[in-house]
């Protein structure tokens, strides 16, 4: 096999004709949908639009996505996942989730309902529906607090979450493993670092977008603790490429998708501040929660070896693109006309 800029060349009989993306109108999902369409797959989107937005699909609509390709449904209901039976996709990319760590702390029941019950509903339907491959999204929160000498974390590190969000995502991973052993469901479970980039918005969104929105909106950025805590940041287009490449392979089990390096919150703020041109001082406050993971980085060796994938967007460039998107959104840029037409059609 040869390794290219896209990844390890897959067998041609594994090229997916049909791919269903749950949460396909969301932050990550919309980038994945557009990327898969560029690779020639027939794609359908399943989303309940609780956080997903139809305008996120502008690129996909321009690439040929139609109203018929968008299914409004909830992964927690039998009706919501019926499209897996009726459309019979080759691959299901499962991104629909409750994605907010603060929301999980405020409402563990809701978090578990979506991330555990909803995920099991998807897995069960895929296992019984003959899906060739399921690609699942999980989070580095499943590893909990990791000692500094154990960073970057490998996939075989013990799963030991310390937050409700980490617990719900970890349970999904265990269920996925069970469905693989019990029903032969082939899967790739991607452990994401902190994904950031355009279209990430909302009160509980990632720190890069929160900082960009605050600075451009004239608000002071609040940093909890002293800002030296670290995370592993990965740009959304790199994540979309990893998923697209994985769709063309057999399941590889758990695999880390990240940059492989630690970046402190203070470094994030300095980078966002430089990209925005706004030089406001941040305000430091005590941590409002006791279960904060101090440091995190993920080892991406397995992704390189099995998928030929590696991150290509530097943190500085990714922040620049994220700030540009935040500036565009705050300026109230218009939505592409195909999306407006699609939104009207869905609402009637």
C-alpha positions in Angstrom: 0.0 0.0 0.0 1.2 3.5 -0.7 0.6 6.5 1.6 -0.6 9.7 0.0 -1.7 13.1 1.2 -5.2 11.7 1.7 -4.3 8.5 3.4 -3.4 4.9 2.9 -4.9 3.8 -0.5 -7.9 1.6 0.4 -9.1 -1.5 -1.5 -11.5 -0.3 -4.3 -14.2 -2.7 -3.0 -14.4 -0.7 0.2 -15.2 2.6 -1.5 -18.6 3.6 0.1 -21.5 4.3 -2.2 -23.8 5.5 0.5 -22.9 7.2 3.8 -25.3 8.4 6.4 -24.0 11.1 8.8 -25.9 11.4 12.0 -25.6 15.0 13.3 -24.7 16.0 9.8 -26.0 19.5 10.1 -23.8 20.2 13.1 -20.4 21.8 13.5 -18.3 18.7 12.7 -20.9 16.9 10.7 -21.5 19.5 8.1 -17.8 19.6 7.3 -17.8 15.8 7.0 -20.8 15.8 4.7 -19.2 18.3 2.3 -15.9 16.3 2.4 -17.6 13.0 1.6 -19.5 14.5 -1.3 -16.2 15.7 -2.8 -15.0 12.2 -2.6 -17.9 11.0 -4.6 -20.1 9.3 -2.0 -23.9 9.6 -1.9 -24.6 11.2 1.4 -27.6 11.6 3.6 -27.9 13.7 6.8 -29.8 12.7 9.9 -30.3 15.6 12.4 -32.9 16.8 14.8 -31.7 20.4 14.4 -31.5 21.0 18.2 -28.0 22.4 17.7 -27.4 21.6 14.0 -28.3 24.4 11.5 -29.5 24.1 7.9 -27.1 26.9 6.9 -24.2 24.8 7.9 -24.9 22.7 4.9 -24.2 25.5 2.4 -21.1 23.8 1.0 -22.9 20.5 0.7 -25.9 22.1 -1.0 -23.6 23.8 -3.5 -22.1 20.3 -4.1 -25.5 18.7 -4.9 -27.1 17.9 -1.5 -30.9 18.1 -1.9 -33.9 18.4 0.4 -34.4 14.6 0.0 -31.0 14.0 1.4 -31.8 15.6 4.7 -33.8 13.6 7.2 -35.1 15.3 10.3 -35.1 12.8 13.1 -33.9 12.0 16.6 -31.5 9.2 17.3 -33.3 8.3 20.5 -36.5 7.1 18.7 -37.1 4.1 16.4 -38.6 6.5 13.8 -35.5 8.7 13.9 -33.1 5.9 12.8 -35.5 4.2 10.4 -33.5 5.7 7.5 -30.8 3.1 8.3 -33.3 0.4 7.4 -34.9 2.1 4.5 -31.9 3.7 2.8 -29.4 0.9 3.7 -26.2 2.9 3.8 -22.8 1.2 3.5 -21.3 3.3 6.2 -22.8 5.3 9.1 -20.8 8.1 10.6 -22.3 8.7 14.1 -21.7 12.3 15.2 -25.1 13.1 16.7 -24.5 13.8 20.3 -25.0 16.1 23.3 -21.6 17.8 22.8 -21.4 20.2 25.8 -19.3 19.4 28.9 -21.1 22.1 30.9 -24.5 20.9 29.8 -23.6 17.4 30.9 -22.7 18.7 34.4 -26.0 20.6 34.6 -28.1 17.8 33.3 -26.5 14.3 33.4 -29.9 12.6 32.7 -30.2 14.5 29.4 -26.6 13.9 28.5 -27.0 10.2 29.1 -30.3 10.0 27.2 -28.6 11.4 24.1 -25.1 10.0 24.3 -25.9 6.6 25.8 -29.4 5.7 24.8 -29.2 7.5 21.5 -25.9 5.9 20.6 -27.1 2.4 21.5 -30.2 2.9 19.3 -27.9 3.8 16.4 -25.6 0.9 17.1 -28.4 -1.6 17.4 -30.1 -0.5 14.2 -26.7 -0.6 12.3 -26.0 -4.1 13.6 -29.4 -5.4 12.5 -29.4 -3.5 9.3 -26.3 -4.9 7.7 -24.2 -1.7 7.8 -20.6 -2.4 6.6 -18.9 0.1 8.9 -19.8 2.4 11.7 -17.6 5.4 12.5 -18.1 6.7 16.0 -17.0 10.0 17.5 -15.9 10.1 21.1 -13.8 12.4 23.2 -10.4 12.5 25.1 -12.6 13.1 28.2 -13.0 9.3 28.3 -9.4 9.1 29.6 -10.1 11.4 32.5 -7.1 12.9 34.4 -3.8 11.5 33.0 -0.4 11.9 34.6 2.0 14.1 32.8 4.5 11.3 32.1 1.7 9.3 30.3 1.1 12.0 27.7 0.4 11.9 24.9 -2.2 9.2 25.6 -2.3 6.0 23.5 -5.5 4.2 22.6 -4.8 1.4 25.0 -4.7 3.7 28.0 -7.3 2.9 30.7 -10.7 4.5 30.2 -11.4 6.4 33.5 -13.6 9.5 33.0 -14.1 12.0 35.7 -17.0 14.1 34.3 -20.6 13.2 33.3 -19.7 13.9 29.7 -16.7 11.7 29.8 -18.8 8.9 31.4 -21.5 9.0 28.7 -19.0 9.0 25.9 -17.1 6.1 27.6 -20.3 4.1 27.9 -20.8 4.5 24.2 -17.3 3.2 23.5 -18.0 0.1 25.6 -21.3 -0.5 23.9 -19.6 -0.2 20.5 -17.0 -2.8 21.5 -19.8 -5.1 22.7 -21.7 -4.7 19.4 -18.5 -5.5 17.5 -17.9 -8.7 19.5 -21.5 -9.8 19.7 -22.9 -8.8 16.3 -19.8 -8.5 14.2 -20.3 -4.8 13.6 -17.1 -3.4 12.1 -16.2 0.0 13.6 -13.7 2.8 13.9 -14.1 4.8 17.1 -12.4 8.1 16.8 -11.1 9.8 20.0 -11.1 13.5 19.1 -9.0 16.1 20.7 -10.6 19.5 21.2 -12.0 20.2 17.7 -12.3 23.8 16.7 -13.0 25.8 13.5 -15.7 27.6 11.5 -19.4 26.9 12.4 -18.6 26.2 16.0 -20.9 28.5 18.0 -23.2 28.6 21.0 -22.9 29.4 24.7 -21.1 26.1 25.5 -18.9 25.8 22.4 -15.2 25.3 22.3 -12.7 27.7 23.9 -11.3 29.0 20.6 -14.7 30.1 19.2 -15.8 31.5 22.6 -12.7 33.6 22.8 -13.0 34.8 19.2 -16.7 35.7 19.7 -16.0 37.6 22.9 -13.0 39.6 21.6 -14.8 40.5 18.3 -17.9 41.4 20.3 -16.1 43.7 22.7 -16.5 41.4 25.7 -13.8 40.4 28.2 -12.6 36.8 28.0 -12.8 34.8 31.2 -10.1 32.2 31.8 -10.7 29.7 34.6 -7.8 28.9 36.9 -4.4 30.2 35.8 -4.6 29.3 32.1 -1.7 26.9 32.1 -4.0 23.9 31.8 -3.5 22.2 28.3 -5.6 20.5 25.7 -4.9 18.9 22.3 -6.5 21.1 19.6 -7.4 19.8 16.2 -8.9 21.8 13.3 -12.2 20.6 12.0 -11.1 20.1 8.3 -8.4 17.7 9.6 -11.1 15.8 11.5 -13.4 15.7 8.4 -10.6 14.3 6.3 -9.8 11.6 8.9 -13.5 10.5 8.9 -13.6 10.5 5.1 -10.5 8.4 4.9 -11.8 6.0 7.5 -15.0 5.5 5.5 -12.8 3.9 2.8 -11.3 1.3 5.1 -12.3 -1.6 7.3 -12.8 -0.7 11.0 -9.6 -0.1 12.9 -11.1 0.0 16.4 -10.2 3.0 18.6 -8.0 5.6 17.0 -6.9 9.0 18.2 -7.5 12.0 15.9 -5.7 15.0 17.3 -2.6 17.1 16.9 -0.5 15.2 19.3 0.7 18.2 21.2 -0.4 20.2 24.3 -1.5 23.8 24.0 -2.3 25.9 27.1 -5.4 28.0 27.4 -3.1 31.0 27.8 -1.5 30.2 24.4 -4.9 29.8 22.9 -5.8 33.3 24.1 -2.6 34.9 22.8 -3.1 33.3 19.4 -6.8 34.3 19.2 -5.9 37.8 20.3 -3.2 38.2 17.6 -5.6 36.8 14.9 -8.4 39.1 15.9 -6.3 42.3 16.3 -8.1 42.9 19.6 -5.7 43.4 22.5 -7.9 43.1 25.6 -6.7 41.6 28.8 -8.4 38.4 30.0 -10.0 38.0 33.5 -9.0 35.0 35.5 -11.5 33.3 37.8 -11.4 30.1 40.0 -12.6 26.9 38.4 -16.4 26.5 38.9 -16.2 22.7 38.8 -14.0 20.1 40.6 -13.5 17.6 37.8 -11.3 19.6 35.4 -8.8 17.5 33.5 -5.5 19.4 33.9 -3.5 18.3 30.8 -4.3 16.4 27.7 -2.6 15.3 24.5 -3.3 12.3 22.3 -0.8 10.0 20.5 -1.7 9.8 16.8 0.7 7.1 15.7 -2.1 4.6 15.1 -3.9 7.0 12.8 -0.8 7.5 10.7 0.0 3.8 10.5 -3.5 2.4 9.8 -5.2 5.3 7.9 -2.2 7.3 6.6 -3.8 10.3 8.3 -2.0 13.2 10.0 -3.1 16.8 10.8 -2.2 19.4 8.2 -3.6 22.7 9.6 -1.3 24.4 12.1 -2.9 25.9 15.2 -2.0 29.5 14.1 -3.6 29.0 10.7 -6.7 27.2 12.2 -7.3 30.0 14.7 -6.9 32.6 11.9 -9.6 30.8 9.9 -11.8 30.5 13.0 -11.6 34.2 13.8 -12.4 35.0 10.2 -15.6 32.9 10.4 -16.5 34.5 13.7 -16.1 38.0 12.1 -18.3 37.0 9.2 -21.0 35.7 11.5 -21.0 38.8 13.6 -21.2 40.9 10.5 -24.5 39.1 9.6 -23.3 37.6 6.3 -26.0 36.3 4.0 -26.8 32.7 3.6 -26.4 31.2 0.2 -29.6 31.2 -1.8 -29.7 27.3 -2.2 -29.7 27.0 1.5 -32.5 29.6 1.9 -34.6 27.6 -0.5 -33.8 24.4 1.3 -34.7 25.9 4.6 -38.0 27.2 3.3 -38.8 23.8 1.9 -38.1 22.0 5.1 -40.1 24.4 7.2 -43.3 24.0 5.2 
